[in-house]
Amino acid sequence: MTTASKIALVTGGNKGIGLAIVTGLAAKGFTVLMGTRDPAQTADELAGDVRPVQLDVTSQHQVDALAQHVETEFGRLDVLVNNAGVHPLLFRPLDHIPRPTEEIVEDYRNVYEVNVFAVVRMMNAFLPLLDKAEAPRVVNVTSMRGSLGEPGAWAGQPSMVYSSSKTALNALTAHYAREFAGTKLKINGAAPGHVATDFNQHRGTRTPEEGAAVAIRLATVDDDGPSGEVYQDDTRLAW
């Protein structure tokens, strides 16, 4: 069994916000498992101890295999960042954001499978390994679009599919945190803001590093830090 200071797993870690989270945690001395569907296509030069691992979060077989690998190699998991996510715009032209009445059941299946169901799959598989860590942390990468009460959350024409998937993710965060209240495990949501990524053909106004900062902070929060909350930068969102 390999000895390491702290072990982090980041889903969807090979590009965009995920890669910035991987890089930031590695800079803090973590051994970071970069979850990606194709480890062969990851960047060759990454500073720190970054290890690409095969992970399609929609595959129960791959999730279980990775959990077994982490248990054998490290015996625990200190940080899980559920970053992998999709948006209907990945399947539609960017210049036409569909109105709620234009979105179809198949859109929900595609998006919820990654943004919601996969988080449950990851939690079920890795909670036993998180329980073996001294100060385990879970960060679910969400969005202000998932808020039902934050002013400005629904500015413009948001996708009902994407927004509701993040609302559901926020609910999962709250329920998991409630179950583990009073324990060493802290579970929070990180909203990165309007980051330039593949989601929006890089039309966002923030860099991946700016968006990743809140997730990195919550992944390394002290024992007296929050749990069951959602933050964008240093602001707690009213969701």
Steps between C-alpha positions, in 0.01 A plus 500: 500500500633840396546762772403856409415814695149544362313342210248688288281375215358749250243378250509662157849617589667509161388845381337829593401554861584141588857532379539826693378323815743214438787744452408704807476198730826359367666834577383456860680168524217259427539185297223569250318233304382669182182323395462495122333282241825478304819522708709477182381845393596687815768767509853362511644766730314558825676631808479296817379146559215473249390156388248461215252221570234346279159621612168531324268604783202348317661155515442307822773257399763775460398674823520175696833408340649836591373476858669161529822644355499791748440263789784272393745777415427751778254352748295818520380809314538846655319713243237424237415775253193416293579732212389304193199662340318557174266763360233465228700753299758228444235324293340806338613815313626759750312784333165343582442441869169312508205630697364265767222386268759404236702273725424132474525195725816381326670828598423422863630145471830617350561776753366338818700183433823698547402797716284314754498120478877473459554697821290245690700223333830661603384565856383142548829364371740734680334578834665194663842629390423856610404363841857371538649852457574731792328804351296391197345756269252478212449787258216492248556743215165670448378830355319814605248393233386232743385756756130557554550817701830666410443837325623485143523120489255481213620803305471458126360175366626210712446140402234341719673164463840625615366731771276234650783245496709736712203565729481123548876488562466770766228292665728195499773710661265612777367150568843335508631776727205455734566126528864563590444805721722490805751266337838570346356495146410837345300523178449828314410639161731724296355732236782615269311778321492570126825331403629476143477126424368261236154552654479844342760474224731699731271802511508518878640800683715316756807282466495133608742593778261765632214254488699222666611708800181445701511123448863487612415706809211273595711190437750623758263665749586473870314280745292797615404587141156474341313194382181476296546843344562638152753773429604711205836651588458605865126557473253248636221459248136511601377197311 
